[in-house]
Amino acid sequence: MNSKQPDPKLMSNKDELVIGSSRFPFRLQYDSTRTSSKWWVTIISIVMALLFCAVLMSFGGMNPFTVYAKMFTGAFGSTYGFSETIVKAIPLLLCGLGVAAAYRMSLWNIGAEGQFIMGAIGAASVTILFPDLSGALYIPFMVLGGILGGAAWGLLTAIPKAYFGVNELISSLMLNYIALLFLDYLVYGPWRDPKGFNFPGSKEFELNQQLITLFGTRVHIGILFALIAVVLFSFFMNHTRWGYEMRIIGSNPNAASYAGMNINKQILVVMMISGGLAGLAGASEVSGVTHRLMYGISPGYGYTAIIVAWIAKLNPWGMIVSSVMFGGLIVGGYSVQTIGLPSSMSLMLQGAMLFFLIGGDMAGRFRIIRHQPKVANA
């Protein structure tokens, strides 16, 4: 690291806006560097989202208490429901860790959905391109193929960002659609199972190409991948020089550059890790749940993972809880179909939660300050 000490002026990245009249004793101050990490802000944001959606349900002639009760019991009220919630939580947790890694460095990776899909394609490609591989090697190579597929897709966002200043939010979002169309091409075209009755999907995987399931449910050992990723994420972010540099670059790139940190290199590395985690989620899903590459393999895990990361304040341990909660929302959305409601109810709740979480974060940047009005001399 460069031995020069950062310039104090560079360490200051504060942008303040004071709102209020000079004659009024209290003024509203906005500080762009101030963030709200209080847990109760998150709780209030979730409650506000639930109340907001309850009002919309009431306008639509639905009883919100009945809807919420049905969603909760469907997701957590039985062994089957809870196991399905965990199945949905696995890809959410892995994708959430991926986007959180990028957000820690102020990189807005909206491309976890595409990276998830490319990870699924990478894992499935091992079964299709290497049909004579030894049975014991399939799972390790499928996991590796998924990680590399997602990492490569993340790199396509990182290179334009690092060397040409291209906005990563736009490029990562557009790459989602490219990945989705590439998936459609494969499952409708060269990789479609000729014995699948025209179903858009590849041939079903053999048993040695499927992840082991646990306790007689659909929960697979991908949950171990996710928990190991949480431990490694926490360790590297909080106890290594690399994690320290990421935090510095994320909080003040000017100071990081002055201190000799290679920002472009970090962008490439972080986006590869971010994409690799989402790719691992795709590999786990295709090998552990669907057992084939198929159209619509993701119900939007990459997008929901953004809310999972935000609601946990980018804390990897908190993301375990938030991923289970949003996995329950997805399963609960399927449950309300039995009372005549669409499963998109869960999407409405997810959108409302993201809206109020962002609003709560913005509100946390304001504070009321006391200002002594000037009194004119007699």
C-alpha positions as CSV (number, residue, x, y, z in Angstrom):
1,M,0.0,0.0,0.0
2,N,1.2,3.5,-0.7
3,S,2.8,5.0,2.4
4,K,1.3,8.4,1.8
5,Q,-1.4,9.4,4.2
6,P,-4.7,10.3,2.8
7,D,-5.4,14.0,2.5
8,P,-8.1,15.0,5.2
9,K,-9.9,16.9,2.4
10,L,-10.2,13.8,0.4
11,M,-11.5,11.8,3.4
12,S,-14.4,14.3,3.6
13,N,-17.2,13.2,1.3
14,K,-20.0,15.1,3.0
15,D,-22.8,16.7,1.2
16,E,-25.2,18.6,3.4
17,L,-28.5,20.4,2.6
18,V,-30.2,22.5,5.3
19,I,-33.9,23.1,4.8
20,G,-35.8,25.7,6.8
21,S,-36.3,29.4,7.5
22,S,-33.7,31.4,9.2
23,R,-36.4,32.7,11.5
24,F,-37.6,29.3,12.6
25,P,-35.7,27.7,15.6
26,F,-35.7,24.2,14.1
27,R,-34.2,23.3,10.7
28,L,-34.1,20.1,8.7
29,Q,-30.6,19.0,7.8
30,Y,-29.8,16.4,5.1
31,D,-26.5,14.6,5.2
32,S,-25.7,12.3,2.3
33,T,-23.0,10.5,4.4
34,R,-25.3,9.7,7.2
35,T,-26.9,6.2,7.1
36,S,-29.4,4.6,9.3
37,S,-28.3,1.2,10.6
38,K,-30.9,1.0,13.4
39,W,-32.8,-2.3,13.3
40,W,-36.0,-0.5,14.3
41,V,-35.9,1.5,11.0
42,T,-36.1,-1.8,9.1
43,I,-38.9,-3.1,11.3
44,I,-40.9,0.1,10.8
45,S,-40.3,0.0,7.0
46,I,-41.6,-3.6,6.9
47,V,-44.7,-2.8,9.0
48,M,-45.4,0.2,6.8
49,A,-45.2,-2.0,3.7
50,L,-47.6,-4.5,5.2
51,L,-50.1,-1.7,6.1
52,F,-49.8,-0.1,2.7
53,C,-50.5,-3.5,1.0
54,A,-53.3,-4.1,3.4
55,V,-55.0,-0.9,2.3
56,L,-54.7,-1.9,-1.3
57,M,-56.1,-5.3,-0.5
58,S,-59.1,-3.7,1.2
59,F,-59.8,-1.5,-1.8
60,G,-59.8,-4.7,-3.9
61,G,-62.4,-6.3,-1.6
62,M,-60.0,-8.6,0.1
63,N,-59.6,-9.2,3.8
64,P,-55.8,-8.5,4.5
65,F,-55.8,-10.5,7.7
66,T,-57.1,-13.6,5.8
67,V,-54.5,-13.1,3.1
68,Y,-51.6,-12.6,5.5
69,A,-52.7,-15.6,7.6
70,K,-52.9,-17.8,4.5
71,M,-49.5,-16.7,3.3
72,F,-47.9,-17.3,6.7
73,T,-49.4,-20.7,7.3
74,G,-48.6,-21.8,3.7
75,A,-45.0,-20.9,4.2
76,F,-44.3,-21.8,7.9
77,G,-47.4,-23.7,9.1
78,S,-46.3,-27.2,8.0
79,T,-43.1,-29.2,7.5
80,Y,-43.7,-29.2,3.8
81,G,-44.3,-25.5,3.7
82,F,-41.2,-24.7,5.7
83,S,-39.0,-27.0,3.7
84,E,-40.2,-25.3,0.5
85,T,-39.4,-21.9,2.1
86,I,-35.9,-23.1,2.7
87,V,-35.6,-24.3,-0.9
88,K,-36.5,-20.8,-2.1
89,A,-34.2,-19.2,0.5
90,I,-31.1,-21.0,-0.7
91,P,-30.8,-19.1,-4.1
92,L,-32.0,-15.9,-2.5
93,L,-29.2,-16.1,0.1
94,L,-26.5,-16.8,-2.4
95,C,-27.6,-14.1,-4.8
96,G,-28.1,-11.7,-1.9
97,L,-24.5,-12.3,-0.8
98,G,-23.4,-11.6,-4.4
99,V,-25.2,-8.3,-4.7
100,A,-24.1,-7.3,-1.2
101,A,-20.4,-7.9,-2.1
102,A,-20.8,-5.4,-4.9
103,Y,-22.8,-2.9,-2.9
104,R,-20.1,-2.9,-0.2
105,M,-17.9,-1.2,-2.8
106,S,-20.8,1.0,-4.1
107,L,-21.2,-1.1,-7.3
108,W,-24.8,-1.3,-8.2
109,N,-25.0,-4.9,-9.5
110,I,-28.6,-5.3,-10.8
111,G,-27.4,-8.3,-12.9
112,A,-27.8,-11.1,-10.3
113,E,-30.7,-12.5,-12.3
114,G,-28.6,-12.9,-15.5
115,Q,-25.6,-14.2,-13.5
116,F,-28.0,-16.8,-11.9
117,I,-29.2,-17.9,-15.3
118,M,-25.6,-18.1,-16.7
119,G,-24.6,-20.2,-13.6
120,A,-27.5,-22.6,-14.3
121,I,-26.4,-22.8,-18.0
122,G,-22.8,-23.4,-16.9
123,A,-23.8,-26.2,-14.6
124,A,-26.1,-27.8,-17.2
125,S,-23.4,-27.6,-19.9
126,V,-21.2,-30.0,-17.9
127,T,-23.9,-32.7,-18.3
128,I,-24.5,-32.0,-22.0
129,L,-20.9,-31.5,-23.2
130,F,-19.3,-34.2,-21.1
131,P,-21.7,-37.2,-21.1
132,D,-19.0,-39.7,-20.3
133,L,-17.5,-37.9,-17.2
134,S,-17.0,-40.0,-14.1
135,G,-20.1,-40.0,-11.9
136,A,-18.3,-38.7,-8.8
137,L,-16.9,-35.7,-10.7
138,Y,-20.2,-34.4,-12.0
139,I,-21.3,-32.4,-9.0
140,P,-17.9,-30.7,-8.4
141,F,-17.6,-29.8,-12.1
142,M,-21.2,-28.6,-12.2
143,V,-20.6,-26.3,-9.2
144,L,-17.4,-25.0,-10.8
145,G,-19.2,-24.5,-14.1
146,G,-22.0,-22.5,-12.4
147,I,-19.5,-20.3,-10.5
148,L,-17.5,-19.6,-13.7
149,G,-20.6,-18.9,-15.7
150,G,-21.8,-16.3,-13.2
151,A,-18.4,-14.8,-12.7
152,A,-17.8,-14.4,-16.4
153,W,-21.2,-12.6,-16.7
154,G,-20.2,-10.3,-13.8
155,L,-17.0,-9.6,-15.6
156,L,-18.9,-8.3,-18.6
157,T,-20.2,-5.6,-16.3
158,A,-16.9,-5.0,-14.5
159,I,-14.7,-4.4,-17.6
160,P,-16.8,-1.5,-19.1
161,K,-17.1,0.0,-15.6
162,A,-13.4,-0.2,-14.8
163,Y,-11.9,1.0,-18.0
164,F,-14.6,3.0,-19.8
165,G,-16.7,4.4,-17.0
166,V,-19.9,2.7,-18.2
167,N,-22.7,2.8,-15.6
168,E,-22.8,-0.7,-14.1
169,L,-26.5,-0.4,-13.2
170,I,-27.5,-0.1,-16.8
171,S,-25.1,-2.6,-18.2
172,S,-25.8,-5.3,-15.6
173,L,-29.5,-4.9,-16.1
174,M,-29.3,-5.2,-19.9
175,L,-27.2,-8.3,-19.5
176,N,-30.1,-9.9,-17.7
177,Y,-32.1,-9.9,-20.8
178,I,-29.3,-11.3,-22.9
179,A,-28.8,-14.2,-20.5
180,L,-32.6,-14.8,-20.5
181,L,-32.8,-14.9,-24.3
182,F,-29.7,-17.1,-24.5
183,L,-31.4,-19.5,-22.1
184,D,-34.5,-19.5,-24.3
185,Y,-32.4,-20.2,-27.4
186,L,-30.8,-23.3,-25.7
187,V,-33.9,-24.8,-24.2
188,Y,-36.0,-24.2,-27.3
189,G,-33.2,-25.2,-29.7
190,P,-30.0,-27.3,-29.4
191,W,-30.4,-28.4,-25.8
192,R,-34.1,-29.3,-25.9
193,D,-34.8,-32.9,-24.9
194,P,-36.0,-34.7,-28.0
195,K,-38.1,-36.9,-25.8
196,G,-39.6,-34.1,-23.8
197,F,-42.8,-33.8,-25.7
198,N,-41.8,-30.3,-27.0
199,F,-41.2,-29.0,-23.5
200,P,-38.6,-26.2,-23.4
201,G,-36.0,-27.9,-21.3
202,S,-32.9,-30.1,-21.5
203,K,-32.8,-33.8,-20.7
204,E,-33.4,-34.6,-17.1
205,F,-30.2,-35.1,-15.1
206,E,-29.0,-38.5,-13.9
207,L,-29.0,-39.2,-10.2
208,N,-25.2,-38.6,-10.0
209,Q,-25.8,-35.2,-11.5
210,Q,-28.3,-34.1,-8.8
211,L,-27.6,-32.6,-5.4
212,I,-28.3,-34.7,-2.4
213,T,-31.6,-33.8,-0.7
214,L,-32.1,-33.8,3.1
215,F,-34.6,-35.3,5.5
216,G,-37.0,-36.6,2.8
217,T,-37.7,-33.0,1.5
218,R,-36.6,-31.0,-1.5
219,V,-34.1,-29.1,0.7
220,H,-30.7,-30.0,-0.9
221,I,-27.1,-29.6,0.2
222,G,-27.0,-26.2,-1.6
223,I,-27.9,-24.9,1.8
224,L,-24.4,-25.9,3.0
225,F,-22.9,-23.9,0.1
226,A,-25.0,-20.9,1.1
227,L,-24.0,-21.1,4.8
228,I,-20.3,-21.6,4.0
229,A,-20.5,-18.6,1.7
230,V,-22.0,-16.5,4.6
231,V,-19.0,-17.5,6.9
232,L,-16.5,-16.7,4.2
233,F,-18.2,-13.4,3.3
234,S,-18.2,-12.3,6.9
235,F,-14.5,-13.3,7.4
236,F,-13.1,-11.7,4.3
237,M,-15.1,-8.5,4.7
238,N,-14.3,-7.9,8.3
239,H,-10.9,-9.5,8.9
240,T,-8.8,-9.1,5.8
241,R,-7.0,-6.3,4.1
242,W,-9.0,-7.0,1.0
243,G,-12.3,-6.4,2.8
244,Y,-10.8,-3.2,4.4
245,E,-9.9,-1.9,0.9
246,M,-13.4,-2.7,-0.3
247,R,-14.9,-0.6,2.4
248,I,-12.6,2.3,1.8
249,I,-13.2,2.3,-1.9
250,G,-17.0,2.1,-1.3
251,S,-17.0,4.9,1.2
252,N,-14.5,7.3,-0.6
253,P,-12.9,6.3,-3.9
254,N,-10.8,9.5,-4.0
255,A,-9.2,8.7,-0.6
256,A,-8.7,5.1,-1.7
257,S,-7.0,6.1,-5.0
258,Y,-4.8,8.6,-3.1
259,A,-3.7,5.8,-0.7
260,G,-2.6,3.7,-3.7
261,M,-5.4,1.2,-3.9
262,N,-6.0,-0.3,-7.3
263,I,-9.7,0.5,-7.8
264,N,-10.0,-1.0,-11.3
265,K,-8.6,-4.3,-10.1
266,Q,-11.0,-4.4,-7.2
267,I,-13.9,-3.7,-9.4
268,L,-13.0,-6.7,-11.6
269,V,-12.4,-9.0,-8.6
270,V,-15.6,-8.0,-6.7
271,M,-17.9,-8.3,-9.7
272,M,-16.5,-11.7,-10.5
273,I,-17.1,-12.8,-6.9
274,S,-20.6,-11.2,-7.0
275,G,-21.4,-13.0,-10.2
276,G,-19.8,-16.2,-9.0
277,L,-22.1,-16.3,-6.0
278,A,-25.2,-15.8,-8.1
279,G,-23.9,-18.4,-10.5
280,L,-23.5,-20.9,-7.7
281,A,-27.1,-20.2,-6.8
282,G,-28.0,-21.1,-10.4
283,A,-26.0,-24.3,-10.3
284,S,-27.6,-25.3,-7.0
285,E,-31.1,-24.6,-8.4
286,V,-30.6,-26.5,-11.6
287,S,-28.9,-29.5,-9.9
288,G,-30.8,-29.5,-6.7
289,V,-34.4,-28.5,-7.6
290,T,-35.3,-28.6,-11.3
291,H,-32.9,-31.3,-12.3
292,R,-32.8,-30.0,-15.9
293,L,-32.1,-26.6,-17.6
294,M,-35.6,-25.2,-18.3
295,Y,-37.5,-22.2,-19.4
296,G,-38.4,-19.9,-16.5
297,I,-35.9,-21.5,-14.1
298,S,-35.8,-18.4,-12.0
299,P,-39.0,-16.7,-10.7
300,G,-36.9,-13.5,-10.2
301,Y,-34.4,-14.7,-7.5
302,G,-31.8,-12.2,-8.7
303,Y,-34.2,-9.2,-8.4
304,T,-35.6,-10.3,-5.0
305,A,-32.0,-10.8,-3.7
306,I,-31.6,-7.0,-4.0
307,I,-34.3,-6.6,-1.3
308,V,-32.9,-9.5,0.7
309,A,-29.5,-7.6,0.8
310,W,-31.1,-4.2,1.6
311,I,-33.3,-5.4,4.4
312,A,-30.3,-7.0,6.1
313,K,-28.2,-3.9,5.7
314,L,-25.7,-6.0,3.8
315,N,-25.0,-8.0,6.9
316,P,-24.4,-11.7,5.8
317,W,-25.8,-13.1,9.0
318,G,-28.9,-10.9,8.7
319,M,-29.3,-12.1,5.1
320,I,-30.0,-15.6,6.5
321,V,-33.1,-14.3,8.2
322,S,-34.2,-12.0,5.3
323,S,-33.7,-14.8,2.7
324,V,-36.0,-17.1,4.7
325,M,-38.5,-14.3,5.1
326,F,-38.6,-13.7,1.4
327,G,-38.6,-17.4,0.6
328,G,-41.7,-17.5,2.7
329,L,-43.2,-14.7,0.8
330,I,-42.7,-16.6,-2.5
331,V,-44.2,-19.8,-1.1
332,G,-47.0,-17.8,0.6
333,G,-47.8,-16.3,-2.8
334,Y,-48.4,-19.7,-4.1
335,S,-50.6,-20.5,-1.1
336,V,-53.0,-17.7,-1.7
337,Q,-54.0,-19.1,-5.0
338,T,-56.1,-21.6,-3.1
339,I,-58.4,-18.7,-2.0
340,G,-58.6,-17.3,-5.5
341,L,-55.8,-14.7,-5.4
342,P,-52.9,-14.6,-7.8
343,S,-49.4,-15.5,-6.7
344,S,-48.2,-12.0,-7.7
345,M,-49.5,-10.9,-4.2
346,S,-46.0,-11.7,-3.0
347,L,-44.4,-9.5,-5.7
348,M,-46.6,-6.6,-4.5
349,L,-45.3,-7.1,-1.0
350,Q,-41.7,-7.3,-2.2
351,G,-42.0,-4.1,-4.1
352,A,-43.7,-2.3,-1.2
353,M,-41.0,-3.4,1.2
354,L,-38.2,-2.2,-1.1
355,F,-40.0,1.1,-1.5
356,F,-40.3,1.7,2.2
357,L,-36.8,0.4,3.0
358,I,-35.4,3.0,0.6
359,G,-37.7,5.6,2.0
360,G,-36.6,4.7,5.6
361,D,-32.9,4.9,4.5
362,M,-33.5,8.4,3.0
363,A,-35.4,9.5,6.1
364,G,-32.5,8.4,8.2
365,R,-30.2,10.9,6.4
366,F,-32.3,13.8,7.8
367,R,-32.1,15.2,11.2
368,I,-33.7,18.1,13.0
369,I,-31.2,20.6,14.3
370,R,-31.9,23.6,16.6
371,H,-31.0,26.9,15.1
372,Q,-31.0,30.1,17.0
373,P,-32.7,32.8,14.9
374,K,-30.8,36.0,14.6
375,V,-32.4,38.9,16.5
376,A,-32.2,42.3,14.9
377,N,-30.5,45.0,17.1
378,A,-32.8,47.7,18.3
